[in-house]
Amino acid sequence: MRESVLEVPGARLRHFVRGAGPVLVLVSGGHGDAGVTDALADRLADRYTVVTYDRRGLSGSPVEEPERTTVPVHADDVSRLLAALTPEPALVFGSSLGGLVALEFAIRHPGQARAVVAHEPAAVQLLPEPERSSAVRDLLGAQEAFGTRGVDAALRRFARFAGIDPTDREPDAPTRARGPEQVRNAEFLLRHDVSALRGHLLDLAALRGSGVRVVPGVGENSGRLWPRRCGELLAAELGVACEGFPGGHNGYAFRPRATAERLHEVLSGPGA
């Protein structure tokens, strides 16, 4: 595995490259840095050149003006990262906020995208009322809990509305002890990325016209929670199948072995 840092406007992106084959970028959700996708990346590296990275504002990717961080800025970061690594169109897998970033990347930089898999993308605009208002209240509630009671209270709110079940995991899935860096990452998410997510609107017409193969995905154990609904509704908007993935909303981190196999099936199957 090779670690590097790329200078981009307003930030530095720490990223990691491993494996060989078609380039595949993994975009974490929430406050997850590159380490959250390590286990998944390791299980894909025999078939892909896997790129993982810390989104701007997280861990090894410091940002100069955090308040200017938006979903399009994150999408442009993916573009700049890929431009530095390969001249060929790449594969992108993103989950939750990462799924929203992946979709925006397909819209803004279709020539760099071979296929995008958006796992339960946090696109609240897709939800009909009253589900949309309920989802926005969930996000605002997490930010309010952070402001009044701190990071732990906010993350508990996230875990409830995203249905995150830490027991729904493979026996050998790694666990990470939470340190100061993860706390700072959560603070950045709650101060900046959640607001960016709430205010973002996908241009669905541009996504349909991008020519990029877009694969919406949902966790098989996600129940009827709104992040899953976003994935299902995206598939309906695009007129494509919604693919099931192991585990719940955090299946890519809790079930990396099964997710790697399922992701390879999706990327190499019909329409690839």
Number of C-alpha atoms within 10 A of each C-alpha: 10 9 12 10 14 15 13 14 12 14 18 20 25 23 20 19 20 19 20 14 13 17 23 28 24 26 29 27 26 20 23 22 26 21 17 24 21 20 19 25 28 17 18 24 21 13 14 20 19 27 27 24 30 24 29 24 25 24 22 18 19 17 19 13 10 16 13 12 18 19 25 20 17 22 23 19 23 23 21 16 21 20 13 9 12 12 9 14 18 19 22 29 24 24 27 27 28 27 28 29 33 33 32 25 26 27 24 19 17 21 16 21 24 21 23 24 24 30 34 33 30 28 28 24 18 19 19 10 10 8 16 17 14 15 22 16 12 17 21 17 15 23 26 15 19 20 15 10 11 14 19 13 17 23 18 14 19 18 16 12 16 21 20 19 17 13 8 15 19 15 9 11 14 15 10 9 6 8 8 9 13 17 15 16 20 22 21 19 22 25 16 18 24 20 18 19 21 17 14 18 15 18 12 16 11 14 20 16 10 17 15 19 20 24 23 27 28 28 22 15 19 23 15 9 17 23 26 27 22 25 28 23 18 25 19 13 13 16 10 14 14 19 20 19 24 25 24 26 29 28 27 30 25 29 23 27 21 17 22 21 15 16 21 13 12 18 20 10 9 7 9 10
